[in-house]
Amino acid sequence: MTAHEAIADTTKGTARGAGIADDMAMLRAAVEQTRDISAAKGSIYWPDMLVSAALGYAGLAGAILLPVTWQAVLAGVVSALAFYRALLFIHELTHIHRDALPGFRFGWNLLVGIPMLTPSLMYENVHTLHHARTRYGTVEDPEYLPLALMKPWSLPLFIVVAVLLPIGLLIRSAVLVPLGVIVPPLRRLVWERASALSINPEFRRRPAEGDFARQVFWQELGASVWALFLVWYAAVHDWRPLAIGLTVISATAVLNQVRTLVAHLWQNEGEPMTVTAQFLDSVNVPPPGLLAELWAPVGLRYHALHHLLPSLPYHALPEAHRRLAKQLGTDSTYARASYPGLLPLVGYLAKNTMKAR
């Protein structure tokens, strides 16, 4: 069976998934098989995040300090891949219990989120809406568009937006957020429309409250101070480090956008879906493929499984997948969410857009 045939076979009956009933045996197995591996382990989270960030900064230093040669380009590629992995811990921060890993949120924001102008406020209290049973795939889902049912030009536009994201983040933190301090309507606009890593243009963010509002204040302050320093240094001393840094972040944004393209089948047209329908509209790319660890790190190669068990830590997903695949078998609903790789999924999505009405 070819890769395309494998995708076509596993997607049978998943389009317009609002009518798919829940597979209760699969849902029960998912809970029962993972009770003993559900705790987030700081001994894994901290070293993984710290090493990824360190490699990212080392590669960035090489890309800036080396003359323009293949070595500098290689250093930039290493930096982009390492920062990409470090940045994706923002996804874990939205799901782990606030007391599970003391200091991890602060450490991640200090080392990764604020320097990359993407503090955790951009994802927290936003991504969880994507997992709400009654919101997934609807107009209230900040992270869903029916991409497979849209026009062919929507896919390249989706990538172009990612290329320009770092410039937008710099303008946001260096200009819009400081101006919003003295212009309340602008502050509300920036919060509602430009303070979330969302892809749904209809999404409007609600005001931050309580402890989260205090976190937002300090994260915004840190990001704005850092962005203003970058602009000042580029204007007064040297623009090259900022340009290279923005290029590296742009590469991480494109990687993430490509991963987002294949995280789901994007076939829902706005109706609420059952948990099983959401699962079948999502994608696992399990081993033996190794490249998925580069383009979908920190457990995101098991995105469908993540939609079954959103709070399961990333380091437990491979074992959870092995257990469920063994118990449920190759003819199960669970097996239908597994796909062979990135390129076949992109090809399948592109082919569907060609059929868009």
Protein Blocks (a to p, Z undefined) as FASTA:
>chain_A
ZZklmmmmmmgokgokllpccdfklmmmmmmmmmmmmbccfklmmmmmmmmmmmmmmmmm
mmmmpccdfklmmmmmmmmmmmmmmmmmmmmmmmmcfklmghklmmmmmmmmmmnopafk
lmgoklmmmmpmklgopaklmkbccfklmcfklmmmmmmmmmmmmmmmmmmmmmmmmmmm
mmmklmmmmmmmmmcccfbfkbccdddehjllmmmmmmmmmmmmmmmmmmmmmmmmomkl
mmmmmmmmmmmmmmmmmmmmmmpgolaghiacdfklmmmmpccdddfbfklmmmmgghll
mmmmmmmmmmlcfklmmmmmmmmmmmnopmbmklmmpcfbfklmmmmmmmmmmmpZZ
